[in-house]
Amino acid sequence: GRPWVSLPQCGLYVSLLLRDDLPSRDAPQTTLITGLTLVEVLQEHYGLPARIKWPNDVLIQGRKIAGILTEMQADQDVVRFLVGGIGINVNHSAPQLEAPFRYPATSIAIERHEAVRRSDLLLAFLKQFEINYTRFRKDGLASFLADLERTSAVLGRTVTVHRGSEQIKGVALGITAEGALRLGLEDGQEQVIWVGDITQIADGF
């Protein structure tokens, strides 16, 4: 029941089709690689303080600017193909990003106070994604951990993670080499979260 709105000339919506016999256990990690790529482009090309909200959103100062959805089809332990869908708020105005959205949202145009060419953004993203994905296939996600943690919107903060009907609250401690979120619980235990949706971010329990 979440709304999806596409306004003319405002957003950039891209699907990446990957076919290279990726091990199925590594497929979810491509979401993080995609998110990191977008963060790097927003930082380096547009001067925006973008951050990753694990596992699949990109935020600017707590407001969502992009989301990523990854789907795959696999045979046994090998991915036949993987599709990464990316939606980026590019030239939206502030009124266009009001309700009915679930989270506060922003756009590149709002943050920069000017419209940008979506084709330039797409080209920069594709170039950087090719670099990052090639490195990912060669060296694995572990080679990106420092960058993923440096650009995280949640590390060191208290988060609430939803997994179906379950809610887990804890401090985001780090990201594992497999891409899971390390969560420090209030009782001192540590839990590894493989799948979930972070709905709240705060600075204390």
Secondary structure, DSSP 4 states (H G I P E B T S, - for coil): -------TTTEEEEEEEE-S--BGGGTTHHHHHHHHHHHHHHHHHH---EEEETTTEEEETTEEEEEEEEEEEEETTEEEEEEEEEEEE-S--TGGG-TT-SS-B--HHHHHTS---HHHHHHHHHHHHHHHHHHHHHH-GGGGHHHHHHTBSSTTSEEEEEETTEEEEEEEEEE-TTSPEEEE-TTS-EEEESS-EEEEEES--
